[in-house]
């Protein structure tokens, strides 16, 4: 049976969530997510191509740039806006879309990872208007890839 992440219906326009249970410690998962160079490895959208600039490990306030591709190559600069060691990390870019990872430790070797994407405060609503068509699926794919990396 193919591994799947659960897409959570938030009932809120432009706010999407997906979650998955991973058989790994929260610290291991958090440390992996907080390294920008790992983002292309876990990306389920196919858009994240590599790091452009920033620290090796993220922290509150850290700025980092990513090489992206959606039809054409481009880059995006993000800033970490939430950071609770081992539990929550979130960043946003210029348009103020927020990507958040929340880790809930079930036991020493089991963690529920919830990824959310919040476009409610986006500076350009037309840019995010079709997000409901692809963002939840991309997040679910990201979480499945993350699980494979953490359990592999």
C-alpha positions, 0 to 999 in steps of 0.5 A: 500500500502506498504511503499517504499523508492526511490532508486536513480540511481546515474549512478556512479559505487559503489555509491548508494543512496536511499531516503524517505520523513518522517513526522518528524522534521529533528532534531528528525531524526538526533538525532536518527541516531547519536545514535549507539545503534539505528542502529540495530533498523533501519538496513534494511540489517539484518547485524547490531546486536548491539553496541560494543564500542564508545560514546552514541552520535556520533560527528565528529571524533567519533569512534564506533564499531558495532557487525555484522553478515554476515553468521558469527558474526564479528565486525566493527570499524567506524569513523565519517568523516562528521557531520553537526548537523541536516543535515549530518552524515557520517562514514567509516570503515577500508576499507573506504566504506562510509555511509552518511545520508543527511537530508533536511527539507521541513518544521517543520515536514517533512524531506527528508532523503537520505542515500548513500553508497560510495565504490569508495574509498574502499581499496579492490574493490573485497570486494565491487564488488557485492554491487550493488546487495544488498546495494541499497535494504538494504538502502531502507529497512533501510529508511522505518524502520527509517520512521516507527520509527520516525512516530510511 
